[in-house]
Amino acid sequence: MPTILRYEAYRLYFFSHEPNEPPHVHIDRDRLSAKFWLSPVSLARNRGFNARDLRRIEVIV
């Protein structure tokens, strides 16, 4: 799980082998987790982030 970016409390990373999915990044903070597709940037999965956090993460991505 190579980390791409640490921004404030967020960690953005990817898995090197997810062959059947479009390019994306995973974002964690504490026990919260989300996944964003990269092109176009859009939410793929959310586990615990509220709407405000998700908007902020989308800007970061």
N, C-alpha and C positions, 0 to 999 in steps of 0.2 A: 504494500500500500504506500507508494511514494506520495509524500506530501507535496502539493503544488504551492500552497500559500497558507500562511497563518496570518489572520487578520483579526485583531482584537481577540475575542474568545472563540472565533471560528477556525476550523481546520478544513481545508479543501484538499482532497486527495482523489486518486483513481486506483483501480485495480488493473494490473497489466494484462489480465486474461479474462475478458468478458466478451466472447466472440459474437454473440447473437444480439447485441444491443448497439444502437448508435452511440457516437461519442458523448460522454457525459462525465460529470464530476460528482463526488459525494461530499457532503458538508456535515460536520459534526460540531456540536457544542454541548458540553456536559453529556447528558444521556439523550439528547435530541439528535435527530438525523434527517437528512433530506438528500434527494438526488435531483440534479438538473441536467437536462439535455443541453448540448452546447450550440446546436445550429438548427433552428433558432433557439435562443436561451428560453427555456420553459421548464416548469416544475414537472418532474416525473413521479416523485414519491415524497411524502412528508410523514415524519413520525415525531410529532410533538411540537414543532415550531408553530407559533401563532402567525396570523396574517402579516403583522408588522415585520416580524423577523424574516418572513419569506420574501417580502418586498425588498428588504435590505440585502439579503443574500443574493437575490436576482441581480441587483445593481453590482455587487461585488463580482459575481460570475461574469 
